[in-house]
């Protein structure tokens, strides 16, 4: 009986390992399986490597209205949320020609370009004007409209990305190509 339980435990452990170490990539956005012809065509990212650095939920158990305010001389900062929010941080490396695919977010995203050059495009811009950021510059993405991040340079680019999202929410939702850009 003890030997049977031991094999059972090894088998469960092996299954868990195989599932956790699978090379299968899952989208954090809507699934496209079973869509009919003429339905939305979601653009997947390519040429990127994401490394999650951490995620935590911030809430105030005494008050459903989370409100942090700091005033120092002429500098003012305030963060409000109801009832709570997650902050997630990841490093994303974009190889030359790498891109995120069109997507949205459920909250604001602060992007720091750590190295290289990144170009951002917004779906609500009919002229598809590039927004270029280089190392040491930031880009605030409110996440409300579909957008895409692209490395249009010949060198890799690294971004440090900080997401503010509802607790447990996905960090990215894939979106269809809005058709306002030539790519």
C-alpha positions as CSV (number, residue, x, y, z in Angstrom):
1,X,0.0,0.0,0.0
2,X,2.8,2.4,0.9
3,X,4.6,1.6,-2.4
4,X,1.4,2.3,-4.3
5,X,1.0,5.7,-2.7
6,X,4.6,6.5,-3.5
7,X,4.1,5.8,-7.2
8,X,0.9,7.7,-7.2
9,X,2.7,10.7,-5.7
10,X,5.5,10.4,-8.2
11,X,3.0,10.2,-11.1
12,X,1.1,13.3,-9.9
13,X,4.4,15.2,-9.5
14,X,5.5,14.3,-13.0
15,X,2.1,15.4,-14.4
16,X,2.4,18.7,-12.6
17,X,6.0,19.2,-13.9
18,X,5.0,18.4,-17.5
19,X,2.1,20.8,-17.4
20,X,4.1,23.6,-15.7
21,X,7.1,23.2,-18.1
22,X,5.1,22.9,-21.3
23,X,6.3,25.0,-24.2
24,X,2.7,25.8,-25.0
25,X,2.1,29.5,-25.1
26,X,-1.3,30.9,-23.9
27,X,-2.6,34.3,-24.8
28,X,-3.8,36.4,-21.9
29,X,-6.5,37.9,-24.2
30,X,-9.6,36.6,-25.8
31,X,-9.5,33.2,-27.5
32,X,-10.0,33.1,-31.3
33,X,-10.8,29.4,-31.7
34,X,-14.2,28.8,-33.2
35,X,-14.5,32.3,-34.6
36,X,-16.5,32.5,-37.8
37,X,-15.1,33.9,-41.0
38,X,-15.3,37.6,-41.0
39,X,-14.9,37.8,-37.2
40,X,-12.2,39.8,-35.4
41,X,-8.6,38.9,-36.3
42,X,-6.4,39.3,-33.3
43,X,-2.8,40.2,-33.8
44,X,-0.3,38.2,-31.7
45,X,3.0,39.6,-30.5
46,X,6.3,38.3,-31.8
47,X,10.0,38.7,-31.1
48,X,9.5,39.4,-27.4
49,X,10.5,37.8,-24.1
50,X,8.6,38.7,-21.0
51,X,10.0,38.1,-17.5
52,X,7.5,38.7,-14.6
53,X,9.2,40.4,-11.7
54,X,6.3,40.6,-9.2
55,X,2.7,41.2,-8.6
56,X,0.9,42.2,-5.4
57,X,-2.6,43.4,-4.4
58,X,-2.9,46.7,-2.6
59,X,-6.0,47.4,-0.5
60,X,-7.0,49.1,2.7
61,X,-9.1,46.7,4.8
62,X,-10.4,49.6,6.9
63,X,-11.6,51.6,3.9
64,X,-13.0,50.5,0.5
65,X,-11.8,53.8,-1.0
66,X,-8.0,53.3,-1.3
67,X,-6.4,56.8,-1.4
68,X,-2.7,57.5,-1.0
69,X,-1.6,61.1,-1.2
70,X,1.8,62.7,-0.9
71,X,2.7,66.3,-1.1
72,X,6.3,67.5,-1.0
73,X,6.9,71.1,-1.7
74,X,5.5,71.7,-5.2
75,X,5.3,68.0,-6.1
76,X,1.9,66.3,-5.6
77,X,1.1,62.6,-6.1
78,X,-2.1,60.7,-5.5
79,X,-3.3,57.1,-6.2
80,X,-6.9,56.2,-5.8
81,X,-8.7,52.9,-6.3
82,X,-11.9,51.3,-5.2
83,X,-11.8,48.8,-3.6
84,X,-8.2,47.6,-4.4
85,X,-5.7,47.1,-7.2
86,X,-2.8,44.9,-8.3
87,X,0.6,46.2,-9.3
88,X,2.5,43.9,-11.6
89,X,6.0,44.5,-13.0
90,X,7.7,42.8,-15.8
91,X,10.7,43.2,-18.0
92,X,10.0,42.8,-21.7
93,X,12.8,42.5,-24.3
94,X,11.9,43.4,-27.9
95,X,14.2,42.0,-30.5
96,X,14.6,44.0,-33.7
97,X,11.2,43.9,-35.5
98,X,9.6,42.5,-32.3
99,X,6.1,43.8,-31.5
100,X,3.4,43.4,-28.9
101,X,0.4,42.9,-31.2
102,X,-2.6,45.2,-30.9
103,X,-4.0,45.0,-27.4
104,X,-5.6,46.9,-24.5
105,X,-5.2,46.9,-20.7
106,X,-7.7,47.1,-17.9
107,X,-5.8,49.9,-16.2
108,X,-2.9,52.3,-16.7
109,X,0.5,51.0,-17.7
110,X,3.8,52.9,-17.0
111,X,6.5,51.8,-19.5
112,X,10.1,52.7,-19.0
113,X,12.4,52.2,-21.9
114,X,15.6,50.9,-20.3
115,X,17.6,50.3,-23.4
116,X,17.1,50.8,-27.1
117,X,14.2,52.6,-28.9
118,X,10.5,51.7,-28.9
119,X,7.7,53.0,-31.1
120,X,4.1,53.1,-30.0
121,X,1.0,53.5,-32.1
122,X,-2.6,54.2,-31.0
123,X,-5.7,52.8,-32.6
124,X,-7.6,56.0,-32.1
125,X,-5.0,58.0,-34.2
126,X,-6.3,58.1,-37.8
127,X,-2.8,59.2,-39.0
128,X,-1.0,56.4,-37.2
129,X,1.6,58.9,-35.9
130,X,4.6,57.1,-34.3
131,X,5.3,57.9,-30.6
132,X,9.1,57.2,-30.2
133,X,10.7,56.7,-26.8
134,X,14.4,56.0,-26.2
135,X,16.4,54.7,-23.2
136,X,15.6,56.7,-20.1
137,X,12.2,57.9,-21.4
138,X,8.8,56.7,-20.3
139,X,5.4,56.2,-22.0
140,X,2.1,56.2,-20.1
141,X,-0.5,53.9,-21.6
142,X,-3.9,54.4,-20.2
143,X,-5.0,51.1,-21.8
144,X,-8.4,52.4,-22.9
145,X,-7.8,52.0,-26.7
146,X,-6.0,49.3,-28.6
147,X,-2.4,50.1,-29.2
148,X,0.8,48.4,-30.3
149,X,4.5,48.6,-29.2
150,X,7.1,47.9,-31.8
151,X,10.9,47.8,-32.0
152,X,11.6,49.4,-35.4
153,X,15.3,49.6,-34.7
154,X,18.2,47.3,-35.5
155,X,19.1,46.6,-31.9
156,X,17.1,44.9,-29.0
157,X,15.1,47.2,-26.7
158,X,14.2,46.5,-23.1
159,X,11.2,47.9,-21.3
160,X,10.4,47.8,-17.6
161,X,6.6,47.7,-17.5
162,X,4.4,48.5,-14.4
163,X,0.7,47.6,-14.7
164,X,-2.1,48.9,-12.4
165,X,-5.1,46.5,-12.8
166,X,-8.1,45.2,-10.9
167,X,-7.1,42.3,-8.5
168,X,-6.5,39.1,-10.5
169,X,-7.1,40.7,-13.9
170,X,-5.1,39.8,-16.9
171,X,-2.3,42.3,-17.8
172,X,-3.1,42.4,-21.5
173,X,-6.1,41.7,-23.7
174,X,-5.4,41.0,-27.3
175,X,-7.3,43.2,-29.8
176,X,-8.1,43.2,-33.5
177,X,-6.0,45.3,-35.9
178,X,-7.9,48.6,-36.1
179,X,-6.7,49.2,-39.7
180,X,-5.4,52.7,-39.1
181,X,-1.8,51.8,-39.7
182,X,-0.2,50.2,-42.8
183,X,1.1,47.2,-40.9
